[in-house]
Amino acid sequence: MPGGDLIAQGLQDLADNVESPAALLILIGAPRLQHLGIVIPSSSLTQATEPPEHRLYALLAADDSDSAHSRYNALIRTLVSFERAAECVS
């Protein structure tokens, strides 16, 4: 499935309490992913007060502020593609 490797990495990072772009993407998509039957690991990352969307953008901007916007949008598109493909399979 498109983006499956990124989703798998995000689930693993979340289980390991690693705040990575992939883990934050899982938190962004959690409601829809759970609806699709994907188990979201419990993590201390879910306790943060700042929304995962803001945290993802800040993490990307800290790495390279010039490309943060386009990388953020690409990650969101990958998440949506995965969710749509998963809906077709289930």
Secondary structure, DSSP 8 states (H G I E B T S, - for coil): -TTHHHHHHHHHHHHTT---HHHHHHHHHHHHHHHTT------GGGG-SS-HHHHHHHHHHHH-TTTHHHHHHHHHHHHHHHHHHHHHH-
